[in-house]
Amino acid sequence: MAWEKLGRAFCPDGQSSWARHSFMTPVPVDRGDGVLRIYGGMRDDEGISRIGWIDVAAEDPLRVLAVSPDPVLDLGAPGMFDDNGVILGDVIRTGPTQLRMYYVGFQLVQKAKFLAYTGLAVSDDNGGSFTRLQQTPVLDRAPQALFINALHSIQKIDDGYRAWISCGQSWQQIGDRVFPQYNCWTLTSPDGIRFDMATATPTLDCEGDEYRIGRPRANQLPDGTYEMRVTSDTLSKRYACFRAVSKDGVLWDRTDDDELPRGEPGDWDGEMTCYPARIDLSDGSSLLFYNGNNMGETGVGVARLVRGDDR
């Protein structure tokens, strides 16, 4: 599967106090009329993320049409699970103007680096604004997910929804820093709101010198099979993304596809490419939005699928 990297689409210019830098974990949504809305986490001076968006032209995704002047999802109330940052998740359409935003909320605690669980917000104005469905997580602490329970993609299926999530169970000391350890799981829900972690199934685990693998973005291909893009990190600190394939969305095989090679030294993505998210458009084209250096600090870029190479 060959993708042509088109370039960087956006990085905050630092003029907004809530969006000094970064556009993390991009999630594209087709708004219709040739406009794509890309949701992402933008960071303030303290590195705390709030969710905003950019609108780009579908035929030229490097052409930014508008940028959110304010967060579309701000921090949770003090003491809540999402009071120290929010990032995407996934956004799915549930009606002509109705959207659901699954997001990951961060909270600082005294004896661990952080906790991160999944919240849900809803929109009735085609993604212009979102309201939290509840102040508590829809995916909370569980035996498989002691510190992190993060939904990164969800799909409607015949009898409900299937979600693909990252579960964090412990921490890894590397040099003088502590990093979370996590891997990928899947589970179903009757309504996309109630989840039973007792039914969760592991999908992809760390291999070799990897100590974390996450942000599973799964999608179904025209032939009914699935693909999933994940991002992993190694003890030697090589942060990179790769693709896996599946017949059923549960059992996965890694591929050796190098879809998003790093850019040249000094480029915005010369040190890292990560967090890819695919969108298929009505004209038959496909785009892949992804982050560059330092997990999105340098912004969001886009690649286009080379026609005739999809499978």
Residue pairs with C-beta under 8 A, 6 or more apart in sequence:
1 243
1 257
1 259
1 305
1 309
1 310
1 311
2 259
2 305
2 306
2 309
3 259
3 260
3 288
3 303
3 304
3 305
3 306
4 303
4 304
4 305
4 306
5 260
5 263
5 301
5 302
5 303
6 61
6 62
6 301
6 302
6 303
6 304
7 62
7 301
7 302
8 62
8 268
8 269
8 292
8 298
8 299
8 300
8 301
9 38
9 54
9 56
9 61
9 62
9 64
9 289
9 299
9 300
9 301
9 302
10 23
10 38
10 54
10 56
10 64
10 67
10 299
10 300
11 21
11 22
11 23
11 268
11 298
11 299
11 300
12 19
12 20
12 21
12 22
12 23
12 42
12 299
14 20
14 21
16 42
16 69
17 44
17 45
18 42
18 44
18 50
18 52
18 70
18 71
19 42
19 43
19 44
19 50
19 52
20 42
20 43
20 44
20 45
21 42
21 43
21 297
22 40
22 41
22 42
22 43
22 49
22 295
22 296
22 297
22 299
23 38
23 40
23 41
23 42
23 54
23 291
23 296
23 299
23 300
24 40
24 41
24 42
24 43
24 49
24 87
24 88
24 275
24 291
24 295
24 296
25 40
25 41
25 87
25 88
25 89
25 152
25 215
25 275
25 277
25 291
25 296
26 38
26 39
26 40
26 88
26 275
26 277
26 289
26 290
26 291
26 296
26 300
27 38
27 39
27 40
27 88
27 89
27 90
27 91
27 277
28 36
28 37
28 38
28 39
28 277
28 279
28 287
28 289
29 36
29 37
29 38
29 39
29 91
29 93
29 99
29 127
29 279
30 36
30 58
30 279
30 281
30 282
31 37
31 55
31 126
31 127
34 57
34 58
34 59
35 55
35 56
35 57
35 58
35 65
36 55
36 56
36 57
36 58
36 61
36 279
36 287
37 53
37 54
37 55
37 127
38 53
38 54
38 55
38 56
38 289
38 300
39 51
39 52
39 53
39 72
39 88
39 91
39 101
39 127
40 51
40 52
40 53
40 54
40 87
40 88
40 296
40 300
41 49
41 50
41 51
41 52
41 85
41 86
41 87
41 88
41 296
42 49
42 50
42 51
42 52
42 71
43 49
43 297
44 50
48 75
48 84
48 85
49 85
49 86
49 87
49 106
50 71
50 73
50 74
50 75
50 85
50 86
51 71
51 72
51 73
51 86
51 87
51 88
51 101
51 103
52 67
52 68
52 70
52 71
52 72
53 67
53 68
53 72
53 127
54 64
54 65
54 66
54 67
54 68
54 300
55 64
55 65
55 66
55 67
56 62
56 63
56 64
56 65
56 302
57 63
57 65
58 281
58 283
61 287
61 289
61 302
61 304
62 302
72 127
72 128
72 129
72 130
73 86
73 101
73 103
73 121
73 130
73 132
74 86
75 82
75 83
75 84
75 85
75 86
76 82
76 83
76 86
76 105
76 119
76 132
76 135
77 83
77 135
80 105
80 107
80 135
80 136
81 105
81 107
81 115
81 117
81 119
81 136
81 137
81 140
82 103
82 105
82 106
82 107
82 119
83 105
83 107
84 106
84 107
84 108
84 114
85 105
85 106
86 103
86 104
86 105
86 106
86 119
87 103
87 104
87 106
88 101
88 102
88 103
88 104
88 152
89 101
89 102
89 103
89 104
89 118
89 150
89 151
89 152
90 101
90 102
90 151
90 152
90 153
90 154
91 99
91 100
91 101
91 102
91 127
92 99
92 100
92 102
92 154
92 155
92 156
92 192
93 99
94 100
97 123
97 124
97 125
97 126
98 122
98 123
98 124
99 122
99 123
99 126
99 127
99 130
100 120
100 121
100 122
100 123
100 192
101 120
101 121
101 122
101 123
101 130
102 118
102 119
102 120
102 138
102 151
102 154
102 163
103 118
103 119
103 120
103 121
104 116
104 117
104 118
104 119
104 150
104 151
105 116
105 117
105 118
105 119
105 137
106 114
106 115
106 116
107 114
107 115
107 116
108 114
109 115
112 147
112 171
113 171
113 178
113 180
114 147
114 180
115 141
115 147
115 148
116 147
116 148
116 149
116 150
116 168
117 137
117 139
117 140
117 141
117 145
117 148
117 149
117 150
118 137
118 138
118 139
118 140
118 149
118 150
118 151
118 165
119 132
119 133
119 134
119 137
119 138
120 132
120 133
120 134
120 138
120 193
121 130
121 131
121 132
121 133
122 130
122 131
122 133
123 129
123 130
123 131
133 193
137 149
138 151
138 193
138 194
138 195
139 145
139 149
139 150
139 151
139 165
139 195
139 197
140 149
141 147
141 149
142 149
142 167
142 197
142 200
143 197
144 167
144 169
144 185
144 197
144 200
144 202
145 165
145 167
145 168
145 169
145 185
145 197
146 168
146 169
146 170
147 168
147 169
147 170
147 171
147 180
148 166
148 167
148 168
148 180
148 182
149 165
149 166
149 167
149 168
149 197
150 165
150 166
150 167
150 168
150 182
150 214
150 215
151 163
151 164
151 165
152 164
152 165
152 166
152 214
152 215
152 216
152 217
153 163
153 164
153 216
153 217
153 218
153 219
153 228
154 161
154 162
154 163
154 164
154 192
155 161
155 162
155 163
155 218
155 219
155 220
155 249
156 192
157 188
159 188
159 190
160 188
160 189
160 190
160 191
160 192
161 188
161 189
161 190
161 191
161 192
162 186
162 187
162 188
162 189
162 249
163 186
163 187
163 188
163 189
163 192
163 195
164 184
164 185
164 186
164 203
164 216
164 217
164 218
164 228
164 249
165 184
165 185
165 186
165 187
165 200
165 216
166 182
166 183
166 184
166 185
166 214
166 215
166 216
167 182
167 183
167 184
167 185
167 200
168 180
168 181
168 182
168 212
169 181
169 182
170 180
170 181
171 178
171 179
171 180
171 181
172 178
172 179
172 180
172 181
172 211
172 212
172 235
174 211
174 235
174 237
179 211
179 212
179 233
180 212
181 206
181 211
181 212
182 212
182 213
182 214
183 202
183 204
183 205
183 206
183 212
183 213
183 214
184 202
184 203
184 204
184 205
184 213
184 214
184 216
184 228
184 230
185 200
185 201
185 202
185 203
186 200
186 201
186 203
186 216
186 249
186 250
187 195
187 196
187 197
187 199
187 200
187 201
188 199
189 195
189 196
201 250
203 216
203 228
203 250
203 251
203 252
204 213
204 216
204 228
204 230
204 244
204 252
204 254
205 213
206 212
206 213
206 232
207 254
208 234
209 234
209 235
209 236
210 232
210 233
210 234
210 235
211 233
211 234
211 235
212 232
212 233
213 230
213 231
213 232
213 233
214 230
214 231
214 232
215 230
215 231
215 274
215 275
216 228
216 229
216 230
217 228
217 229
217 230
217 275
217 276
217 277
217 278
218 226
218 227
218 228
218 246
218 249
219 226
219 227
219 228
219 278
219 280
220 226
220 249
221 227
221 310
221 311
222 310
223 311
225 245
225 246
225 247
226 245
226 246
226 247
226 248
226 249
227 243
227 244
227 245
227 246
227 278
228 243
228 244
228 245
228 246
228 252
229 241
229 242
229 243
229 244
229 259
229 276
229 277
229 278
230 241
230 242
230 244
231 239
231 240
231 241
231 274
231 275
231 276
232 239
232 240
232 241
232 242
233 239
239 272
239 274
239 295
240 272
240 273
240 274
241 259
241 260
241 273
241 274
241 275
241 276
241 290
242 254
242 255
242 256
242 257
242 258
242 259
243 254
243 255
243 257
243 259
244 252
244 253
244 254
244 255
245 252
245 253
245 255
246 252
246 253
259 276
259 288
259 303
260 269
260 273
260 276
260 288
260 290
260 303
261 273
262 269
262 270
262 271
262 272
262 273
263 269
263 270
263 273
263 292
264 270
267 292
268 292
268 293
268 298
268 299
268 301
269 290
269 291
269 292
269 293
269 298
269 301
270 292
270 293
271 292
271 293
271 294
272 291
272 292
272 293
272 294
272 295
273 290
273 291
273 292
274 290
274 291
274 292
274 295
274 296
275 290
275 291
275 295
275 296
276 288
276 289
276 290
277 288
277 289
277 290
278 286
278 287
278 288
279 286
279 287
279 289
280 286
281 287
284 307
285 304
285 305
285 307
286 304
286 305
286 310
287 302
287 303
287 304
287 305
288 302
288 303
288 304
288 305
289 300
289 301
289 302
290 300
290 301
290 302
290 303
291 298
291 299
291 300
291 301
292 298
292 299
292 300
292 301
